[in-house]
């Protein structure tokens, strides 16, 4: 029996579960979801995000629900990636060459903050992060290739620095590697935070939006 995936298509500022609901029997892995999202966004430029709640992938099949991988539209703004790392990762990059030894990310959950103001906006940038066979251009590429993106979120017109500042204040949240992803930012210690394993982007953004 084929599995059926629920797809929530949302307009700007619309909550995921309040989006228009579609179903599909043709989405069996993350690649299928990416292709479906790109097609929908290409046909309707008013789409702000698309959610695929059953996004835990194992041996090519959707096996159980997990936090949504959201596919925003092409507008500019800020985004977040929640990344699970199962094995320690040594960061052998020139940007850390002045340190006595290369920094190491230990197993755990991390949240990366970025912005997308170039061609394709948020949709193109998040799609690239989700791609497995990509060239390592940024520090975060090494983390997304070594780990697994388990959640994404985007805020049209948002600021990654504001998102970072709000999360950095929470208990149990740490900067694992100073300067990670923030070489062009004067305000943030990094654009990567280590968070508890039960951290949920949707809960965090709900609280963040209630304060702004």
C-alpha positions as CSV (number, residue, x, y, z in Angstrom):
1,X,0.0,0.0,0.0
2,X,1.5,3.4,-1.0
3,X,1.9,6.1,1.7
4,X,0.1,9.4,1.4
5,X,1.8,12.6,2.2
6,X,0.0,15.7,3.6
7,X,1.2,18.9,2.0
8,X,0.4,22.3,3.5
9,X,0.7,25.2,1.1
10,X,0.8,28.6,2.9
11,X,0.7,32.2,2.0
12,X,2.8,34.9,3.7
13,X,2.5,35.0,7.5
14,X,0.1,32.0,7.4
15,X,0.8,29.2,10.0
16,X,1.7,25.8,8.6
17,X,-1.4,24.0,9.8
18,X,-3.6,26.7,8.5
19,X,-2.4,26.4,5.0
20,X,-4.3,24.8,2.1
21,X,-4.1,21.0,2.5
22,X,-3.1,18.7,-0.5
23,X,-2.2,15.1,-0.5
24,X,0.1,13.1,-2.7
25,X,1.0,9.4,-3.1
26,X,4.2,10.3,-5.2
27,X,6.4,11.6,-2.4
28,X,8.6,8.9,-0.9
29,X,11.7,10.7,0.1
30,X,13.2,14.2,0.6
31,X,14.2,14.5,-3.0
32,X,10.6,14.0,-4.1
33,X,9.5,16.6,-1.6
34,X,12.0,19.1,-2.9
35,X,10.9,18.6,-6.5
36,X,7.2,18.9,-5.6
37,X,7.9,22.2,-3.7
38,X,9.9,23.7,-6.6
39,X,7.1,22.8,-9.0
40,X,4.4,24.3,-6.8
41,X,6.4,27.5,-6.2
42,X,7.1,27.8,-9.9
43,X,3.4,27.7,-10.6
44,X,2.3,30.1,-7.9
45,X,4.6,33.0,-6.8
46,X,2.3,33.9,-3.9
47,X,3.4,30.8,-2.0
48,X,5.4,31.7,1.2
49,X,6.2,28.2,2.4
50,X,5.2,24.5,1.9
51,X,5.3,22.0,4.7
52,X,5.8,18.3,4.5
53,X,5.1,17.1,8.1
54,X,6.0,13.4,7.5
55,X,9.6,14.1,6.7
56,X,11.6,11.4,8.5
57,X,13.3,9.4,5.7
58,X,14.6,5.9,6.1
59,X,15.6,3.6,3.2
60,X,13.8,5.7,0.8
61,X,10.4,5.6,2.5
62,X,8.5,8.0,4.8
63,X,8.4,6.0,8.0
64,X,7.1,8.3,10.7
65,X,6.1,11.9,11.2
66,X,8.8,14.4,12.3
67,X,9.0,18.3,12.4
68,X,8.3,19.8,9.1
69,X,10.8,20.6,6.4
70,X,9.3,23.8,5.0
71,X,9.9,25.1,1.5
72,X,9.4,28.9,1.3
73,X,8.8,31.0,-1.8
74,X,11.4,33.1,-3.6
75,X,11.1,36.2,-1.3
76,X,14.3,37.4,0.6
77,X,14.7,37.0,4.3
78,X,16.2,35.0,7.1
79,X,16.1,31.2,7.7
80,X,17.0,28.6,10.3
81,X,18.2,25.0,9.9
82,X,18.1,22.5,12.7
83,X,20.8,19.9,12.1
84,X,21.5,16.7,13.9
85,X,25.1,15.5,14.0
86,X,25.7,11.9,15.0
87,X,29.5,11.9,14.9
88,X,32.0,14.6,15.9
89,X,33.1,16.8,13.0
90,X,36.5,18.5,12.8
91,X,36.4,21.8,11.0
92,X,39.6,22.0,8.9
93,X,39.1,25.4,7.3
94,X,41.5,28.3,6.6
95,X,39.3,30.6,8.6
96,X,40.4,28.7,11.8
97,X,44.1,28.5,10.8
98,X,45.2,30.9,13.5
99,X,43.9,28.6,16.2
100,X,46.2,26.1,17.9
101,X,44.0,23.2,16.6
102,X,41.0,22.8,14.4
103,X,37.6,23.3,16.2
104,X,35.4,20.2,16.7
105,X,31.7,20.0,16.7
106,X,30.5,17.2,19.0
107,X,27.4,15.0,18.3
108,X,24.2,16.9,19.1
109,X,21.7,19.3,17.6
110,X,22.7,22.6,16.1
111,X,20.7,25.5,14.7
112,X,22.3,27.5,11.9
113,X,21.1,31.0,10.9
114,X,21.4,32.5,7.5
115,X,20.0,35.1,5.1
116,X,19.0,35.0,1.5
117,X,18.8,38.2,-0.5
118,X,20.1,37.0,-3.8
119,X,18.5,35.4,-6.8
120,X,15.8,32.8,-5.9
121,X,15.6,34.1,-2.3
122,X,14.8,31.8,0.5
123,X,13.5,29.0,-1.7
124,X,16.8,28.7,-3.6
125,X,19.0,29.0,-0.5
126,X,17.2,26.4,1.6
127,X,17.0,24.0,-1.4
128,X,20.8,24.2,-1.7
129,X,21.3,23.4,2.0
130,X,19.1,20.3,1.6
131,X,21.0,19.1,-1.4
132,X,23.3,16.2,-0.5
133,X,25.8,16.2,-3.5
134,X,26.9,19.9,-3.2
135,X,30.3,21.5,-3.3
136,X,31.5,22.8,0.1
137,X,31.4,26.6,-0.3
138,X,30.6,27.6,3.3
139,X,31.3,26.2,6.7
140,X,27.7,25.1,7.2
141,X,28.1,22.9,4.1
142,X,30.4,20.6,6.0
143,X,27.9,20.3,8.8
144,X,24.9,19.7,6.6
145,X,26.8,17.0,4.7
146,X,28.1,15.3,7.8
147,X,24.8,15.6,9.7
148,X,21.1,15.7,8.8
149,X,18.8,18.7,8.5
150,X,15.7,17.8,10.5
151,X,13.8,21.2,10.5
152,X,13.8,24.4,8.4
153,X,12.0,27.6,8.8
154,X,12.1,31.0,7.0
155,X,11.0,34.5,7.8
156,X,10.4,36.8,4.8
157,X,12.3,40.0,5.4
158,X,13.6,38.7,8.7
159,X,17.0,39.2,10.3
160,X,19.2,36.2,11.2
161,X,20.9,38.3,13.9
162,X,17.7,39.0,15.7
163,X,16.8,35.3,15.6
164,X,20.3,34.4,16.9
165,X,20.1,37.0,19.8
166,X,16.8,35.7,21.0
167,X,17.8,32.0,21.0
168,X,21.2,32.6,22.5
169,X,19.5,33.9,25.7
170,X,17.7,30.6,26.3
171,X,19.0,28.1,28.9
172,X,21.1,25.3,27.5
173,X,22.0,27.1,24.3
174,X,25.7,27.7,23.6
175,X,28.0,29.0,20.9
176,X,30.0,25.9,19.9
177,X,32.5,27.6,17.6
178,X,33.0,31.4,17.7
179,X,32.8,32.9,14.3
180,X,31.1,30.0,12.6
181,X,29.0,31.4,9.7
182,X,29.4,35.0,10.9
183,X,32.5,36.3,9.2
184,X,30.6,39.2,7.7
185,X,28.6,40.0,10.8
186,X,29.8,42.5,13.4
187,X,27.0,41.8,15.9
188,X,26.9,38.0,16.4
189,X,29.5,35.7,18.1
190,X,28.5,33.1,15.5
191,X,25.5,32.1,13.3
192,X,25.5,28.6,14.8
193,X,24.2,27.5,18.2
194,X,24.3,24.2,20.0
195,X,20.8,23.5,21.4
196,X,19.2,20.7,23.4
197,X,18.2,17.6,21.4
198,X,14.5,18.3,22.0
199,X,14.7,21.8,20.6
200,X,11.9,22.5,18.1
201,X,12.1,25.4,15.6
202,X,8.3,25.8,15.5
203,X,8.0,26.3,19.2
204,X,10.9,28.8,19.2
205,X,9.5,30.8,16.3
206,X,6.1,31.0,17.9
207,X,7.6,32.5,21.1
208,X,9.9,34.7,19.0
209,X,7.0,36.2,17.0
210,X,5.0,36.8,20.1
211,X,7.7,39.1,21.4
212,X,8.2,41.2,18.2
